[in-house]
């Protein structure tokens, strides 16, 4: 792998990596089967990463993806990944990114155990800017388990989308489940989104789909279906 | 309200309801504030329904929405709602649908308590056809709590999207949590999606975003960020 340091100013480091021809891609990152394949009767199944979910148009979240998840991730046509852990990205995952032209944004947030919790606000702010930039979409946010660090970043995005705190916490708890942390929720509550207010939220399901599909008020149809009919 | 029976063939009943002028809409369904409003500093917050989530492009899921959720639902620009309970839709919700031109597809599935569980497969099949029809998007699927009936329908959709069962169950359990039912999971496992295989899945995030954004393999950039920099 040829590493060339392109840019370093104490904010980010950009590494240009070698071109990988599709034919040189390892078997683990083979192209996913299409709907026309003969293996559509259950043999070829996609394995989304742990805690995978769609956050909004072009934004996904999950736990750490491994090679079993690569065929599924390819179906998302990702342009970038936000990785929220300090550990180096594994070679297998870097190979997958290279062969699919996916940019990696790594924000090294140390894992925390209560009561010694310190979600770094500045890092979350930088990550949120990357999330909000549609040029990076489709984008996957992940940490290790897709619960705490990912949950906090998504929670801050929801605040910017003007979700009430109850709903922000409801979503956070849906993924964190028994591992939900009061300190994470306090961080989201106190996170001030006012400095992001000027940014366009064109990526949001709220705005895009609304603008594209909203029909004028006219009539309403109701269809009732019953079993056996 | 003027009710006119347009179509009845033992499969569905279509009810054309009166036009409601926007000025006559109740305060509960007022238009949501825009990003330009002066109340953007926390005063005007959206309240998504319980268990709300995005399933895929143009497909959402939730528990039963009440009038507090209407401003949020308006931001989704919904074209239709799939309602999975047998009880009549409340008048307030019907008013909201009318004033926003949203079509209601009601599939009356009785609530079940284990061990007396009987998810009606035929009804789920009909509902799934409605989900797959992009003409109905953006679409919200809901039952009462967004756990069991909604979870089963979404699970069948995931099988059609070729998700492995582990991931289907993982998502189901994320919303059902402590109320997860083995019988629901057995229903999803046994649900045969082969009859839907011929339908195009153009609605899927997999296909749409992938086709729109996927770039050729060329290079990969990695950016590393650290707190304090």
Interface residues (C-beta under 8 A of the other chain):
Chain A: X10 X11 X12 X13 X14 X15 X16 X17 X18 X19 X20 X21 X22 X25 X35 X40 X41 X44 X45 X46 X47 X48 X50 X51 X52 X53 X54 X55 X56 X57 X58 X60 X72 X74 X75 X76 X77 X79 X89 X94 X97 X98 X99 X100 X101 X102 X103 X104 X105 X106 X107 X108 X109 X120 X122 X123 X126 X127 X137 X138 X161 X162 X163 X164 X166 X167 X170 X171 X174 X175 X177 X194 X197 X201 X204 X205 X206 X207 X209 X210 X211 X212 X213 X214 X215 X216 X217 X218 X219 X220 X221 X222 X223 X224 X225 X226 X227 X228 X229
Chain B: X10 X11 X12 X13 X14 X15 X16 X17 X18 X19 X20 X21 X22 X35 X40 X41 X44 X45 X46 X47 X48 X50 X51 X52 X53 X54 X55 X56 X57 X58 X60 X72 X74 X75 X76 X77 X79 X89 X94 X97 X98 X99 X100 X101 X102 X103 X104 X105 X106 X107 X108 X109 X120 X122 X123 X126 X127 X137 X138 X161 X162 X163 X164 X166 X167 X170 X171 X174 X175 X177 X194 X197 X201 X204 X205 X206 X207 X209 X210 X211 X212 X213 X214 X215 X216 X217 X218 X219 X220 X221 X222 X223 X224 X225 X226 X227 X228 X229
